[in-house]
Amino acid sequence: MTPLMLKGLTTFWLVTAETSREQPMTMLSLSSTAPRNEIGTENPDESDGVADKYQVTFLFKAEGKGVLAQGTPTKLVKTLMDDNGEYLQSEKASIVADDSVKAEPYTGYEIDEWTSEEFDGLSWTSNPLTTAALSVTGGKTYTFTATFKSLDFNVVLPLLEKTKKGHKMAAAISYP
């Protein structure tokens, strides 16, 4: 029994046949090893007909004193292709303003930066998040996290001096 490998559009078929002198072609079996296809660009949780090894997943989250803004996706899938429309397993991908990835700080805070451990300490301060072309590998997931910092502000408290006719301001202090 010698297996024969046939390649379809996106599926590899393994064809095996058993023969004997008495009964030629007694058994023919077909089995496929289709590439995984569980994600998609329109709906990241549904298949779109493109093998996952040609797509990259970006996840977004907010940490600390803020949240992802309303309408911001928590998951974004991009298909990796060259200029001729051929699928690639490694390529560059960007997050652009049209992807609508934005963080919203709580009152008294502002966005500090977006970070991703997968990109060796790079950070981005734009909000909405936009990146230059990043080198990515299909089938992998990259997580971006928004962090926030406290707004700098001064509190001025007047010091009152008590007099016989009432109070008058003697000085003011500032914090911090």
NORCORKA-V863725 format. One record per backbone hydrogen bond with DSSP energy under -0.5 kcal/mol. CO is the residue of the C=O (numbers start at 1). NH is the residue of the N-H. Records with the same first field share a line. If there is no record, write none. Layout:
# NORCORKA-V863725
CO=NH, NH
This chain:
# NORCORKA-V863725
1=3
4=6, 15
6=8, 13
10=35
11=8
12=33
13=6, 15
14=16, 31
15=4
16=29
18=26, 27
23=20, 26
27=18
29=16
31=14
36=52
39=48
43=46
51=54
52=55, 139
54=80
55=139
56=78
57=142
58=76
59=144
61=146
63=65
64=66
65=106
67=104
69=72
74=60
76=58
78=56
79=81
80=88
82=85
86=82
89=138
91=136
93=134
94=96
95=131
96=99
97=100
100=102
101=128, 129
102=69
104=67
106=109
108=151
110=149
113=147
114=124
115=145
116=119
117=120
119=122
122=116
124=114
134=93, 136
136=91
137=140
140=57
142=59
144=61
145=115
146=63
147=112, 113
149=110
154=156
155=157, 175
156=158
157=173
158=160
159=170, 171
160=162
161=168
163=166
166=163
168=161
171=159
173=157
175=155
